[in-house]
């Protein structure tokens, strides 16, 4: 699920906008949407291969994920037309 705006709550935890939430088991997909929230829900069979995620990056190996993070920090990705502000790579949550 991608939270575009608003928030969703699950088991007492509130998740804010611009978050991607992943459930590996459909029985874990119980949540409450706050008023005015917009979310996108995606589903389907899991990939056969393991996936690694960090922020906006998804890769088939930790090495590819680390390489993408490094490229982002060096600002080596193509610039999106009209965008002028660089968004730093978020620190990992402890």
C-alpha positions as CSV (number, residue, x, y, z in Angstrom):
1,X,0.0,0.0,0.0
2,X,1.2,3.5,-0.8
3,X,-0.1,6.3,1.3
4,X,-0.4,9.4,-0.9
5,X,-2.1,11.7,1.6
6,X,-3.6,11.5,5.1
7,X,-2.7,8.5,7.3
8,X,-3.6,5.0,8.1
9,X,-3.4,3.2,11.4
10,X,-2.7,-0.4,12.2
11,X,-2.2,-2.0,15.7
12,X,-1.8,1.5,17.3
13,X,0.8,2.7,14.8
14,X,0.0,5.7,12.6
15,X,1.7,5.7,9.1
16,X,2.0,9.1,7.5
17,X,2.0,10.1,3.8
18,X,4.6,9.0,1.3
19,X,5.1,5.6,3.0
20,X,5.0,2.2,1.4
21,X,3.7,-0.6,3.6
22,X,4.2,-4.2,2.8
23,X,2.4,-7.2,4.2
24,X,3.7,-10.7,3.5
25,X,0.4,-12.3,4.7
26,X,-3.0,-11.1,3.6
27,X,-4.3,-11.6,7.2
28,X,-2.0,-8.7,8.3
29,X,-3.9,-6.2,6.0
30,X,-6.2,-4.8,8.6
31,X,-6.0,-1.0,9.0
32,X,-8.1,2.2,9.6
33,X,-7.9,5.1,7.2
34,X,-7.9,8.6,8.7
35,X,-10.4,11.0,7.2
36,X,-9.3,12.6,3.9
37,X,-6.7,9.8,3.2
38,X,-5.8,8.6,-0.3
39,X,-4.0,5.2,-0.6
40,X,-3.1,2.9,-3.4
41,X,-3.3,-0.8,-2.8
42,X,-1.4,-3.2,-4.9
43,X,-1.5,-7.0,-4.6
44,X,-0.7,-10.3,-6.1
45,X,1.5,-13.3,-5.8
46,X,4.9,-12.8,-4.3
47,X,7.9,-12.7,-6.6
48,X,9.8,-15.9,-6.8
49,X,13.0,-14.1,-6.1
50,X,13.8,-12.2,-2.9
51,X,13.4,-8.4,-3.1
52,X,15.3,-5.8,-1.1
53,X,13.7,-2.4,-0.3
54,X,15.1,0.9,1.0
55,X,13.1,4.1,0.6
56,X,12.2,4.4,-3.1
57,X,14.5,1.6,-4.2
58,X,13.6,-2.1,-4.9
59,X,16.3,-4.5,-6.1
60,X,17.0,-8.2,-6.5
61,X,20.2,-8.0,-4.5
62,X,21.7,-5.9,-1.6
63,X,24.5,-5.0,-3.9
64,X,22.2,-3.4,-6.5
65,X,20.3,-1.7,-3.7
66,X,23.5,-0.2,-2.2
67,X,24.7,0.9,-5.7
68,X,21.3,2.7,-6.2
69,X,21.7,4.4,-2.8
70,X,25.2,5.5,-3.7
71,X,24.1,6.8,-7.1
72,X,21.3,8.8,-5.5
73,X,23.7,10.4,-2.9
74,X,26.0,11.4,-5.8
75,X,23.0,12.8,-7.7
76,X,23.7,10.6,-10.7
77,X,20.0,9.9,-11.6
78,X,18.4,11.9,-14.4
79,X,16.9,15.2,-13.2
80,X,13.1,15.3,-13.5
81,X,11.9,18.3,-15.5
82,X,10.6,21.1,-13.2
83,X,12.2,19.6,-10.1
84,X,14.8,21.9,-8.5
85,X,15.2,20.5,-5.0
86,X,17.4,17.5,-4.2
87,X,15.8,15.1,-1.6
88,X,18.5,13.5,0.5
89,X,18.5,9.8,1.1
90,X,16.7,9.2,4.4
91,X,18.7,7.7,7.2
92,X,17.7,4.1,8.1
93,X,15.2,3.8,11.0
94,X,16.7,2.3,14.1
